[in-house]
């Protein structure tokens, strides 16, 4: 059974099958993400052989867990989030957005909260995402939700990126707080870190 969560004002978050999700995403995503974009769509600039090799290599990845969530008001597609399993403990929140006309209603925060709940229940230890370093509209809500900055990246496709990670295990979160210098080691940390 597919996941559904009712929200205020007639909105709903639904898990969406891939064959339904992608046409909805394509209809709106390019308009949101290409306005001020200098993204380098590298897959459009590689040879046929390289494309074939990538397809073959992709088959080695098996069937990782994936989730596709849509935010709807009735049948109108208002936003989305999708991602996939990267390892036995890590989930990559690949892309999320709310269409401009539906913003400022708390929908992104609800979508984020729903992702954290579903992925924590599934057993993932770490949920991470990558964002352009000036994407405050997404970075700030994620920091407020408990994500922390775990790295920076320079990427040929998107440029300067910040990685945000959410640790579902309280001890791992506590260790990260210590590692960043925000927390002095208590007895538990001294014990697990053998200090």
Steps between C-alpha positions, in 0.01 A plus 500: 500500500629844408562760773258793540500783756229767530616860554317824578310700237415200283860400425627143515836327468482178299750239398491488121592216264799580279306487171256761637760707687748576220255664254372725782856586607611578144201729448607731786862436603675653203311827547601518866862400463604662172408867550841608634686180435841443351469125555722290276290207385803281435302193390396699192866544402645151525548247223262215416759255633521687830119499525492124436771444761299699756190295423698177550657629822155600626389138479766416760318717753219249555170628634563766765209634704339805338219727602304750292273735696260748347319787669150536359201726543227283359656374178728802457870422541639766738845359579718194536792323658694202373816315583661162534706271715876549468617224736362278774471799734492814280213657305556785252217754486564584137247772414212679673299809411169675542359683199522881547125556520474253793793629707481672841241252629731267693486232230877461463540458877223237502661319207834504680346375825322220311825394331682486834219294658475252211875457457561466875229232520665322209823484702729746324766642733586804289293709259700746293446756228711737288412863429649801329657701779259794455177294504389641835133421430590131541811511720338694786193272540728197494728645767192579711383138453827367643719458193861610545764612252733205443704603197554728203541389141602656172301326227531535122124482459374736774805693623549565872288268717442451870415154636241484776458183705236383745606223737201295616690335787524732805851382593630562148343849512670560834837387364459741205422786740823414683697474175388848394611651830145580616498251786742408775538125550277364776549157657321322216720663235815444703408132518413445131796706377734345758611841629 
